[in-house]
Amino acid sequence: MKVIYRDQEWELRGGMTARAAIKKFGLDPEAVLVVRNGQLVTDDTLLKDEDQVKLIAVVSGGIGDSLQTKRCSGR
């Protein structure tokens, strides 16, 4: 299978779960989404030799408490 993460690309044999593939590259399974052949899948999905897999980094965040407080109080 072809695995793509950011600007890197690898070839792996199928027969492993998406979670195992994520860990093989030293990535945190909680920090990436797995898209197999254009479809979002869970990390327990079994990947096959013919699959194309994209690992997408999850980005989270928001307004910090201090900034929110300043905006609400008008400071």
PDB file with SEQRES, HELIX, SHEET and CRYST1 records, atoms N, CA, C and O in Angstrom:
SEQRES   1 A   75  MET LYS VAL ILE TYR ARG ASP GLN GLU TRP GLU LEU ARG          
SEQRES   2 A   75  GLY GLY MET THR ALA ARG ALA ALA ILE LYS LYS PHE GLY          
SEQRES   3 A   75  LEU ASP PRO GLU ALA VAL LEU VAL VAL ARG ASN GLY GLN          
SEQRES   4 A   75  LEU VAL THR ASP ASP THR LEU LEU LYS ASP GLU ASP GLN          
SEQRES   5 A   75  VAL LYS LEU ILE ALA VAL VAL SER GLY GLY ILE GLY ASP          
SEQRES   6 A   75  SER LEU GLN THR LYS ARG CYS SER GLY ARG                      
HELIX    1 AA1 ALA A   18  LYS A   24  1                                   7    
HELIX    2 AA2 PRO A   29  ALA A   31  5                                   3    
HELIX    3 AA3 ASP A   65  SER A   73  1                                   9    
SHEET    1 AA1 5 GLN A   8  GLU A  11  0                                        
SHEET    2 AA1 5 LYS A   2  TYR A   5 -1                                        
SHEET    3 AA1 5 GLN A  52  ALA A  57  1                                        
SHEET    4 AA1 5 VAL A  32  ARG A  36 -1                                        
SHEET    5 AA1 5 GLN A  39  VAL A  41 -1                                        
CRYST1    1.000    1.000    1.000  90.00  90.00  90.00 P 1           1          
ATOM      1  N   MET A   1       0.840  -1.174   0.000  1.00  0.00           N  
ATOM      2  CA  MET A   1       0.000   0.000   0.000  1.00  0.00           C  
ATOM      3  C   MET A   1       0.879   1.229   0.000  1.00  0.00           C  
ATOM      4  O   MET A   1       2.021   1.195   0.459  1.00  0.00           O  
ATOM      5  N   LYS A   2       0.342   2.300  -0.512  1.00  0.00           N  
ATOM      6  CA  LYS A   2       1.042   3.579  -0.496  1.00  0.00           C  
ATOM      7  C   LYS A   2       0.514   4.381   0.689  1.00  0.00           C  
ATOM      8  O   LYS A   2      -0.697   4.522   0.865  1.00  0.00           O  
ATOM      9  N   VAL A   3       1.434   4.906   1.498  1.00  0.00           N  
ATOM     10  CA  VAL A   3       1.063   5.726   2.661  1.00  0.00           C  
ATOM     11  C   VAL A   3       1.685   7.104   2.474  1.00  0.00           C  
ATOM     12  O   VAL A   3       2.881   7.234   2.213  1.00  0.00           O  
ATOM     13  N   ILE A   4       0.846   8.131   2.613  1.00  0.00           N  
ATOM     14  CA  ILE A   4       1.298   9.508   2.450  1.00  0.00           C  
ATOM     15  C   ILE A   4       1.031  10.268   3.750  1.00  0.00           C  
ATOM     16  O   ILE A   4      -0.068  10.214   4.304  1.00  0.00           O  
ATOM     17  N   TYR A   5       2.054  10.973   4.223  1.00  0.00           N  
ATOM     18  CA  TYR A   5       1.914  11.848   5.390  1.00  0.00           C  
ATOM     19  C   TYR A   5       2.702  13.113   5.104  1.00  0.00           C  
ATOM     20  O   TYR A   5       3.923  13.086   4.943  1.00  0.00           O  
ATOM     21  N   ARG A   6       1.976  14.220   5.045  1.00  0.00           N  
ATOM     22  CA  ARG A   6       2.549  15.513   4.692  1.00  0.00           C  
ATOM     23  C   ARG A   6       3.285  15.400   3.364  1.00  0.00           C  
ATOM     24  O   ARG A   6       2.655  15.081   2.356  1.00  0.00           O  
ATOM     25  N   ASP A   7       4.580  15.645   3.322  1.00  0.00           N  
ATOM     26  CA  ASP A   7       5.297  15.579   2.046  1.00  0.00           C  
ATOM     27  C   ASP A   7       6.104  14.290   1.899  1.00  0.00           C  
ATOM     28  O   ASP A   7       6.995  14.201   1.055  1.00  0.00           O  
ATOM     29  N   GLN A   8       5.784  13.287   2.731  1.00  0.00           N  
ATOM     30  CA  GLN A   8       6.501  12.017   2.678  1.00  0.00           C  
ATOM     31  C   GLN A   8       5.597  10.912   2.147  1.00  0.00           C  
ATOM     32  O   GLN A   8       4.378  10.953   2.315  1.00  0.00           O  
ATOM     33  N   GLU A   9       6.208   9.934   1.510  1.00  0.00           N  
ATOM     34  CA  GLU A   9       5.453   8.833   0.924  1.00  0.00           C  
ATOM     35  C   GLU A   9       6.224   7.533   1.151  1.00  0.00           C  
ATOM     36  O   GLU A   9       7.441   7.488   0.967  1.00  0.00           O  
ATOM     37  N   TRP A  10       5.504   6.463   1.555  1.00  0.00           N  
ATOM     38  CA  TRP A  10       6.111   5.167   1.808  1.00  0.00           C  
ATOM     39  C   TRP A  10       5.287   4.070   1.157  1.00  0.00           C  
ATOM     40  O   TRP A  10       4.114   4.264   0.838  1.00  0.00           O  
ATOM     41  N   GLU A  11       5.906   2.927   0.964  1.00  0.00           N  
ATOM     42  CA  GLU A  11       5.230   1.709   0.515  1.00  0.00           C  
ATOM     43  C   GLU A  11       5.285   0.716   1.671  1.00  0.00           C  
ATOM     44  O   GLU A  11       6.356   0.471   2.228  1.00  0.00           O  
ATOM     45  N   LEU A  12       4.150   0.149   2.031  1.00  0.00           N  
ATOM     46  CA  LEU A  12       4.061  -0.869   3.074  1.00  0.00           C  
ATOM     47  C   LEU A  12       3.255  -2.045   2.555  1.00  0.00           C  
ATOM     48  O   LEU A  12       2.467  -1.910   1.619  1.00  0.00           O  
ATOM     49  N   ARG A  13       3.457  -3.183   3.163  1.00  0.00           N  
ATOM     50  CA  ARG A  13       2.630  -4.342   2.850  1.00  0.00           C  
ATOM     51  C   ARG A  13       1.311  -4.209   3.585  1.00  0.00           C  
ATOM     52  O   ARG A  13       1.258  -3.668   4.690  1.00  0.00           O  
ATOM     53  N   GLY A  14       0.255  -4.700   2.974  1.00  0.00           N  
ATOM     54  CA  GLY A  14      -1.046  -4.695   3.612  1.00  0.00           C  
ATOM     55  C   GLY A  14      -1.114  -5.744   4.712  1.00  0.00           C  
ATOM     56  O   GLY A  14      -0.131  -6.428   4.998  1.00  0.00           O  
ATOM     57  N   GLY A  15      -2.289  -5.860   5.325  1.00  0.00           N  
ATOM     58  CA  GLY A  15      -2.487  -6.854   6.370  1.00  0.00           C  
ATOM     59  C   GLY A  15      -2.297  -6.317   7.767  1.00  0.00           C  
ATOM     60  O   GLY A  15      -2.290  -7.088   8.726  1.00  0.00           O  
ATOM     61  N   MET A  16      -2.141  -5.005   7.908  1.00  0.00           N  
ATOM     62  CA  MET A  16      -2.033  -4.401   9.241  1.00  0.00           C  
ATOM     63  C   MET A  16      -3.167  -3.405   9.418  1.00  0.00           C  
ATOM     64  O   MET A  16      -3.762  -2.935   8.448  1.00  0.00           O  
ATOM     65  N   THR A  17      -3.453  -3.097  10.667  1.00  0.00           N  
ATOM     66  CA  THR A  17      -4.492  -2.104  10.936  1.00  0.00           C  
ATOM     67  C   THR A  17      -3.935  -0.712  10.665  1.00  0.00           C  
ATOM     68  O   THR A  17      -2.722  -0.510  10.600  1.00  0.00           O  
ATOM     69  N   ALA A  18      -4.835   0.230  10.509  1.00  0.00           N  
ATOM     70  CA  ALA A  18      -4.429   1.619  10.325  1.00  0.00           C  
ATOM     71  C   ALA A  18      -3.621   2.093  11.537  1.00  0.00           C  
ATOM     72  O   ALA A  18      -2.644   2.826  11.390  1.00  0.00           O  
ATOM     73  N   ARG A  19      -4.036   1.670  12.733  1.00  0.00           N  
ATOM     74  CA  ARG A  19      -3.319   2.052  13.961  1.00  0.00           C  
ATOM     75  C   ARG A  19      -1.882   1.539  13.936  1.00  0.00           C  
ATOM     76  O   ARG A  19      -0.960   2.263  14.315  1.00  0.00           O  
ATOM     77  N   ALA A  20      -1.684   0.302  13.494  1.00  0.00           N  
ATOM     78  CA  ALA A  20      -0.335  -0.266  13.408  1.00  0.00           C  
ATOM     79  C   ALA A  20       0.518   0.513  12.403  1.00  0.00           C  
ATOM     80  O   ALA A  20       1.703   0.748  12.641  1.00  0.00           O  
ATOM     81  N   ALA A  21      -0.082   0.908  11.293  1.00  0.00           N  
ATOM     82  CA  ALA A  21       0.645   1.692  10.289  1.00  0.00           C  
ATOM     83  C   ALA A  21       1.049   3.048  10.867  1.00  0.00           C  
ATOM     84  O   ALA A  21       2.168   3.511  10.647  1.00  0.00           O  
ATOM     85  N   ILE A  22       0.150   3.673  11.595  1.00  0.00           N  
ATOM     86  CA  ILE A  22       0.448   4.968  12.223  1.00  0.00           C  
ATOM     87  C   ILE A  22       1.626   4.824  13.176  1.00  0.00           C  
ATOM     88  O   ILE A  22       2.555   5.631  13.146  1.00  0.00           O  
ATOM     89  N   LYS A  23       1.588   3.804  14.015  1.00  0.00           N  
ATOM     90  CA  LYS A  23       2.658   3.588  14.991  1.00  0.00           C  
ATOM     91  C   LYS A  23       3.982   3.237  14.316  1.00  0.00           C  
ATOM     92  O   LYS A  23       5.048   3.581  14.826  1.00  0.00           O  
ATOM     93  N   LYS A  24       3.919   2.562  13.187  1.00  0.00           N  
ATOM     94  CA  LYS A  24       5.136   2.186  12.459  1.00  0.00           C  
ATOM     95  C   LYS A  24       5.954   3.417  12.082  1.00  0.00           C  
ATOM     96  O   LYS A  24       7.180   3.349  11.990  1.00  0.00           O  
ATOM     97  N   PHE A  25       5.277   4.539  11.865  1.00  0.00           N  
ATOM     98  CA  PHE A  25       5.970   5.779  11.506  1.00  0.00           C  
ATOM     99  C   PHE A  25       6.267   6.655  12.718  1.00  0.00           C  
ATOM    100  O   PHE A  25       6.732   7.785  12.576  1.00  0.00           O  
ATOM    101  N   GLY A  26       5.994   6.126  13.914  1.00  0.00           N  
ATOM    102  CA  GLY A  26       6.298   6.875  15.130  1.00  0.00           C  
ATOM    103  C   GLY A  26       5.312   7.995  15.411  1.00  0.00           C  
ATOM    104  O   GLY A  26       5.625   8.924  16.156  1.00  0.00           O  
ATOM    105  N   LEU A  27       4.128   7.918  14.825  1.00  0.00           N  
ATOM    106  CA  LEU A  27       3.114   8.958  15.022  1.00  0.00           C  
ATOM    107  C   LEU A  27       2.147   8.543  16.126  1.00  0.00           C  
ATOM    108  O   LEU A  27       2.000   7.357  16.422  1.00  0.00           O  
ATOM    109  N   ASP A  28       1.499   9.515  16.722  1.00  0.00           N  
ATOM    110  CA  ASP A  28       0.502   9.278  17.757  1.00  0.00           C  
ATOM    111  C   ASP A  28      -0.841   9.001  17.089  1.00  0.00           C  
ATOM    112  O   ASP A  28      -1.345   9.854  16.359  1.00  0.00           O  
ATOM    113  N   PRO A  29      -1.434   7.826  17.322  1.00  0.00           N  
ATOM    114  CA  PRO A  29      -2.722   7.503  16.696  1.00  0.00           C  
ATOM    115  C   PRO A  29      -3.840   8.494  17.047  1.00  0.00           C  
ATOM    116  O   PRO A  29      -4.812   8.624  16.303  1.00  0.00           O  
ATOM    117  N   GLU A  30      -3.700   9.184  18.171  1.00  0.00           N  
ATOM    118  CA  GLU A  30      -4.705  10.174  18.566  1.00  0.00           C  
ATOM    119  C   GLU A  30      -4.528  11.502  17.830  1.00  0.00           C  
ATOM    120  O   GLU A  30      -5.383  12.383  17.916  1.00  0.00           O  
ATOM    121  N   ALA A  31      -3.414  11.640  17.107  1.00  0.00           N  
ATOM    122  CA  ALA A  31      -3.098  12.922  16.479  1.00  0.00           C  
ATOM    123  C   ALA A  31      -3.235  12.921  14.955  1.00  0.00           C  
ATOM    124  O   ALA A  31      -2.949  13.927  14.306  1.00  0.00           O  
ATOM    125  N   VAL A  32      -3.677  11.787  14.378  1.00  0.00           N  
ATOM    126  CA  VAL A  32      -3.851  11.737  12.926  1.00  0.00           C  
ATOM    127  C   VAL A  32      -5.166  11.061  12.553  1.00  0.00           C  
ATOM    128  O   VAL A  32      -5.674  10.204  13.274  1.00  0.00           O  
ATOM    129  N   LEU A  33      -5.693  11.467  11.420  1.00  0.00           N  
ATOM    130  CA  LEU A  33      -6.855  10.807  10.821  1.00  0.00           C  
ATOM    131  C   LEU A  33      -6.348   9.943   9.676  1.00  0.00           C  
ATOM    132  O   LEU A  33      -5.335  10.256   9.050  1.00  0.00           O  
ATOM    133  N   VAL A  34      -7.058   8.856   9.410  1.00  0.00           N  
ATOM    134  CA  VAL A  34      -6.659   7.940   8.342  1.00  0.00           C  
ATOM    135  C   VAL A  34      -7.709   7.989   7.235  1.00  0.00           C  
ATOM    136  O   VAL A  34      -8.892   7.754   7.479  1.00  0.00           O  
ATOM    137  N   VAL A  35      -7.267   8.293   6.026  1.00  0.00           N  
ATOM    138  CA  VAL A  35      -8.136   8.305   4.856  1.00  0.00           C  
ATOM    139  C   VAL A  35      -7.634   7.216   3.915  1.00  0.00           C  
ATOM    140  O   VAL A  35      -6.515   7.291   3.408  1.00  0.00           O  
ATOM    141  N   ARG A  36      -8.468   6.203   3.685  1.00  0.00           N  
ATOM    142  CA  ARG A  36      -8.112   5.084   2.813  1.00  0.00           C  
ATOM    143  C   ARG A  36      -8.929   5.180   1.537  1.00  0.00           C  
ATOM    144  O   ARG A  36     -10.159   5.158   1.579  1.00  0.00           O  
ATOM    145  N   ASN A  37      -8.258   5.286   0.418  1.00  0.00           N  
ATOM    146  CA  ASN A  37      -8.919   5.367  -0.890  1.00  0.00           C  
ATOM    147  C   ASN A  37     -10.008   6.438  -0.900  1.00  0.00           C  
ATOM    148  O   ASN A  37     -11.081   6.242  -1.471  1.00  0.00           O  
ATOM    149  N   GLY A  38      -9.720   7.571  -0.260  1.00  0.00           N  
ATOM    150  CA  GLY A  38     -10.638   8.703  -0.262  1.00  0.00           C  
ATOM    151  C   GLY A  38     -11.714   8.665   0.802  1.00  0.00           C  
ATOM    152  O   GLY A  38     -12.544   9.572   0.864  1.00  0.00           O  
ATOM    153  N   GLN A  39     -11.725   7.635   1.647  1.00  0.00           N  
ATOM    154  CA  GLN A  39     -12.754   7.507   2.689  1.00  0.00           C  
ATOM    155  C   GLN A  39     -12.104   7.535   4.071  1.00  0.00           C  
ATOM    156  O   GLN A  39     -11.118   6.838   4.310  1.00  0.00           O  
ATOM    157  N   LEU A  40     -12.653   8.334   4.973  1.00  0.00           N  
ATOM    158  CA  LEU A  40     -12.182   8.364   6.352  1.00  0.00           C  
ATOM    159  C   LEU A  40     -12.498   7.026   7.002  1.00  0.00           C  
ATOM    160  O   LEU A  40     -13.627   6.546   6.909  1.00  0.00           O  
ATOM    161  N   VAL A  41     -11.508   6.412   7.664  1.00  0.00           N  
ATOM    162  CA  VAL A  41     -11.704   5.116   8.313  1.00  0.00           C  
ATOM    163  C   VAL A  41     -11.223   5.184   9.756  1.00  0.00           C  
ATOM    164  O   VAL A  41     -10.493   6.099  10.135  1.00  0.00           O  
ATOM    165  N   THR A  42     -11.637   4.214  10.553  1.00  0.00           N  
ATOM    166  CA  THR A  42     -11.206   4.134  11.947  1.00  0.00           C  
ATOM    167  C   THR A  42      -9.841   3.464  12.019  1.00  0.00           C  
ATOM    168  O   THR A  42      -9.403   2.822  11.064  1.00  0.00           O  
ATOM    169  N   ASP A  43      -9.176   3.616  13.151  1.00  0.00           N  
ATOM    170  CA  ASP A  43      -7.823   3.082  13.267  1.00  0.00           C  
ATOM    171  C   ASP A  43      -7.770   1.564  13.403  1.00  0.00           C  
ATOM    172  O   ASP A  43      -6.682   0.987  13.382  1.00  0.00           O  
ATOM    173  N   ASP A  44      -8.924   0.899  13.542  1.00  0.00           N  
ATOM    174  CA  ASP A  44      -8.925  -0.563  13.587  1.00  0.00           C  
ATOM    175  C   ASP A  44      -9.215  -1.189  12.215  1.00  0.00           C  
ATOM    176  O   ASP A  44      -9.371  -2.406  12.107  1.00  0.00           O  
ATOM    177  N   THR A  45      -9.287  -0.357  11.174  1.00  0.00           N  
ATOM    178  CA  THR A  45      -9.529  -0.826   9.810  1.00  0.00           C  
ATOM    179  C   THR A  45      -8.302  -1.587   9.298  1.00  0.00           C  
ATOM    180  O   THR A  45      -7.172  -1.120   9.436  1.00  0.00           O  
ATOM    181  N   LEU A  46      -8.533  -2.752   8.711  1.00  0.00           N  
ATOM    182  CA  LEU A  46      -7.454  -3.548   8.134  1.00  0.00           C  
ATOM    183  C   LEU A  46      -7.111  -2.989   6.752  1.00  0.00           C  
ATOM    184  O   LEU A  46      -7.977  -2.856   5.887  1.00  0.00           O  
ATOM    185  N   LEU A  47      -5.848  -2.668   6.566  1.00  0.00           N  
ATOM    186  CA  LEU A  47      -5.388  -2.093   5.308  1.00  0.00           C  
ATOM    187  C   LEU A  47      -4.892  -3.197   4.380  1.00  0.00           C  
ATOM    188  O   LEU A  47      -4.358  -4.210   4.832  1.00  0.00           O  
ATOM    189  N   LYS A  48      -5.075  -2.989   3.074  1.00  0.00           N  
ATOM    190  CA  LYS A  48      -4.719  -3.990   2.065  1.00  0.00           C  
ATOM    191  C   LYS A  48      -3.605  -3.466   1.163  1.00  0.00           C  
ATOM    192  O   LYS A  48      -3.345  -2.264   1.106  1.00  0.00           O  
ATOM    193  N   ASP A  49      -2.952  -4.397   0.459  1.00  0.00           N  
ATOM    194  CA  ASP A  49      -1.834  -4.035  -0.419  1.00  0.00           C  
ATOM    195  C   ASP A  49      -2.206  -2.963  -1.439  1.00  0.00           C  
ATOM    196  O   ASP A  49      -1.389  -2.096  -1.748  1.00  0.00           O  
ATOM    197  N   GLU A  50      -3.420  -3.011  -1.961  1.00  0.00           N  
ATOM    198  CA  GLU A  50      -3.818  -2.091  -3.032  1.00  0.00           C  
ATOM    199  C   GLU A  50      -4.332  -0.734  -2.542  1.00  0.00           C  
ATOM    200  O   GLU A  50      -4.694   0.116  -3.356  1.00  0.00           O  
ATOM    201  N   ASP A  51      -4.368  -0.522  -1.228  1.00  0.00           N  
ATOM    202  CA  ASP A  51      -4.895   0.730  -0.673  1.00  0.00           C  
ATOM    203  C   ASP A  51      -3.930   1.895  -0.857  1.00  0.00           C  
ATOM    204  O   ASP A  51      -2.710   1.731  -0.885  1.00  0.00           O  
ATOM    205  N   GLN A  52      -4.524   3.076  -0.980  1.00  0.00           N  
ATOM    206  CA  GLN A  52      -3.771   4.326  -0.884  1.00  0.00           C  
ATOM    207  C   GLN A  52      -4.243   4.997   0.387  1.00  0.00           C  
ATOM    208  O   GLN A  52      -5.433   5.265   0.552  1.00  0.00           O  
ATOM    209  N   VAL A  53      -3.315   5.270   1.284  1.00  0.00           N  
ATOM    210  CA  VAL A  53      -3.640   5.772   2.618  1.00  0.00           C  
ATOM    211  C   VAL A  53      -3.008   7.142   2.813  1.00  0.00           C  
ATOM    212  O   VAL A  53      -1.822   7.337   2.548  1.00  0.00           O  
ATOM    213  N   LYS A  54      -3.808   8.077   3.276  1.00  0.00           N  
ATOM    214  CA  LYS A  54      -3.295   9.396   3.632  1.00  0.00           C  
ATOM    215  C   LYS A  54      -3.489   9.574   5.128  1.00  0.00           C  
ATOM    216  O   LYS A  54      -4.578   9.354   5.657  1.00  0.00           O  
ATOM    217  N   LEU A  55      -2.423   9.973   5.801  1.00  0.00           N  
ATOM    218  CA  LEU A  55      -2.481  10.293   7.223  1.00  0.00           C  
ATOM    219  C   LEU A  55      -2.530  11.807   7.339  1.00  0.00           C  
ATOM    220  O   LEU A  55      -1.662  12.509   6.819  1.00  0.00           O  
ATOM    221  N   ILE A  56      -3.538  12.298   8.015  1.00  0.00           N  
ATOM    222  CA  ILE A  56      -3.754  13.734   8.109  1.00  0.00           C  
ATOM    223  C   ILE A  56      -3.635  14.161   9.566  1.00  0.00           C  
ATOM    224  O   ILE A  56      -4.361  13.665  10.427  1.00  0.00           O  
ATOM    225  N   ALA A  57      -2.717  15.081   9.837  1.00  0.00           N  
ATOM    226  CA  ALA A  57      -2.512  15.572  11.189  1.00  0.00           C  
ATOM    227  C   ALA A  57      -3.736  16.339  11.667  1.00  0.00           C  
ATOM    228  O   ALA A  57      -4.287  17.174  10.950  1.00  0.00           O  
ATOM    229  N   VAL A  58      -4.147  16.039  12.885  1.00  0.00           N  
ATOM    230  CA  VAL A  58      -5.278  16.733  13.493  1.00  0.00           C  
ATOM    231  C   VAL A  58      -4.744  17.990  14.162  1.00  0.00           C  
ATOM    232  O   VAL A  58      -3.791  17.933  14.938  1.00  0.00           O  
ATOM    233  N   VAL A  59      -5.359  19.117  13.859  1.00  0.00           N  
ATOM    234  CA  VAL A  59      -4.961  20.381  14.458  1.00  0.00           C  
ATOM    235  C   VAL A  59      -6.107  20.859  15.329  1.00  0.00           C  
ATOM    236  O   VAL A  59      -7.251  20.943  14.883  1.00  0.00           O  
ATOM    237  N   SER A  60      -5.791  21.168  16.568  1.00  0.00           N  
ATOM    238  CA  SER A  60      -6.833  21.671  17.453  1.00  0.00           C  
ATOM    239  C   SER A  60      -6.332  22.932  18.125  1.00  0.00           C  
ATOM    240  O   SER A  60      -5.137  23.227  18.121  1.00  0.00           O  
ATOM    241  N   GLY A  61      -7.236  23.648  18.683  1.00  0.00           N  
ATOM    242  CA  GLY A  61      -6.858  24.872  19.369  1.00  0.00           C  
ATOM    243  C   GLY A  61      -8.059  25.775  19.487  1.00  0.00           C  
ATOM    244  O   GLY A  61      -9.191  25.362  19.237  1.00  0.00           O  
ATOM    245  N   GLY A  62      -7.816  26.967  19.857  1.00  0.00           N  
ATOM    246  CA  GLY A  62      -8.895  27.926  20.021  1.00  0.00           C  
ATOM    247  C   GLY A  62      -8.375  29.135  20.751  1.00  0.00           C  
ATOM    248  O   GLY A  62      -7.168  29.326  20.904  1.00  0.00           O  
ATOM    249  N   ILE A  63      -9.284  29.928  21.188  1.00  0.00           N  
ATOM    250  CA  ILE A  63      -8.934  31.143  21.911  1.00  0.00           C  
ATOM    251  C   ILE A  63      -8.576  30.769  23.339  1.00  0.00           C  
ATOM    252  O   ILE A  63      -9.341  30.093  24.029  1.00  0.00           O  
ATOM    253  N   GLY A  64      -7.419  31.210  23.768  1.00  0.00           N  
ATOM    254  CA  GLY A  64      -6.993  30.961  25.144  1.00  0.00           C  
ATOM    255  C   GLY A  64      -7.835  31.750  26.122  1.00  0.00           C  
ATOM    256  O   GLY A  64      -8.452  32.747  25.746  1.00  0.00           O  
ATOM    257  N   ASP A  65      -7.870  31.320  27.371  1.00  0.00           N  
ATOM    258  CA  ASP A  65      -8.674  31.984  28.404  1.00  0.00           C  
ATOM    259  C   ASP A  65      -8.308  33.456  28.573  1.00  0.00           C  
ATOM    260  O   ASP A  65      -9.194  34.298  28.720  1.00  0.00           O  
ATOM    261  N   SER A  66      -7.024  33.773  28.554  1.00  0.00           N  
ATOM    262  CA  SER A  66      -6.627  35.160  28.793  1.00  0.00           C  
ATOM    263  C   SER A  66      -7.104  36.079  27.674  1.00  0.00           C  
ATOM    264  O   SER A  66      -7.533  37.201  27.940  1.00  0.00           O  
ATOM    265  N   LEU A  67      -7.035  35.620  26.433  1.00  0.00           N  
ATOM    266  CA  LEU A  67      -7.495  36.431  25.307  1.00  0.00           C  
ATOM    267  C   LEU A  67      -9.015  36.586  25.364  1.00  0.00           C  
ATOM    268  O   LEU A  67      -9.541  37.671  25.118  1.00  0.00           O  
ATOM    269  N   GLN A  68      -9.702  35.521  25.683  1.00  0.00           N  
ATOM    270  CA  GLN A  68     -11.162  35.565  25.772  1.00  0.00           C  
ATOM    271  C   GLN A  68     -11.597  36.529  26.871  1.00  0.00           C  
ATOM    272  O   GLN A  68     -12.543  37.295  26.686  1.00  0.00           O  
ATOM    273  N   THR A  69     -10.921  36.495  28.000  1.00  0.00           N  
ATOM    274  CA  THR A  69     -11.252  37.389  29.109  1.00  0.00           C  
ATOM    275  C   THR A  69     -11.050  38.841  28.705  1.00  0.00           C  
ATOM    276  O   THR A  69     -11.874  39.700  29.019  1.00  0.00           O  
ATOM    277  N   LYS A  70      -9.956  39.112  28.013  1.00  0.00           N  
ATOM    278  CA  LYS A  70      -9.681  40.496  27.572  1.00  0.00           C  
ATOM    279  C   LYS A  70     -10.757  40.984  26.618  1.00  0.00           C  
ATOM    280  O   LYS A  70     -11.181  42.136  26.703  1.00  0.00           O  
ATOM    281  N   ARG A  71     -11.200  40.132  25.718  1.00  0.00           N  
ATOM    282  CA  ARG A  71     -12.227  40.539  24.766  1.00  0.00           C  
ATOM    283  C   ARG A  71     -13.563  40.778  25.467  1.00  0.00           C  
ATOM    284  O   ARG A  71     -14.270  41.735  25.152  1.00  0.00           O  
ATOM    285  N   CYS A  72     -13.897  39.932  26.393  1.00  0.00           N  
ATOM    286  CA  CYS A  72     -15.182  40.060  27.072  1.00  0.00           C  
ATOM    287  C   CYS A  72     -15.223  41.284  27.984  1.00  0.00           C  
ATOM    288  O   CYS A  72     -16.270  41.914  28.133  1.00  0.00           O  
ATOM    289  N   SER A  73     -14.094  41.619  28.589  1.00  0.00           N  
ATOM    290  CA  SER A  73     -14.078  42.746  29.514  1.00  0.00           C  
ATOM    291  C   SER A  73     -13.785  44.064  28.809  1.00  0.00           C  
ATOM    292  O   SER A  73     -13.860  45.131  29.418  1.00  0.00           O  
ATOM    293  N   GLY A  74     -13.449  43.986  27.521  1.00  0.00           N  
ATOM    294  CA  GLY A  74     -13.207  45.205  26.747  1.00  0.00           C  
ATOM    295  C   GLY A  74     -11.809  45.743  26.913  1.00  0.00           C  
ATOM    296  O   GLY A  74     -11.548  46.870  26.494  1.00  0.00           O  
ATOM    297  N   ARG A  75     -10.895  44.998  27.504  1.00  0.00           N  
ATOM    298  CA  ARG A  75      -9.528  45.469  27.688  1.00  0.00           C  
ATOM    299  C   ARG A  75      -8.656  45.140  26.524  1.00  0.00           C  
ATOM    300  O   ARG A  75      -7.471  45.472  26.527  1.00  0.00           O  
TER     301      ARG A  75                                                      
END                                                                             
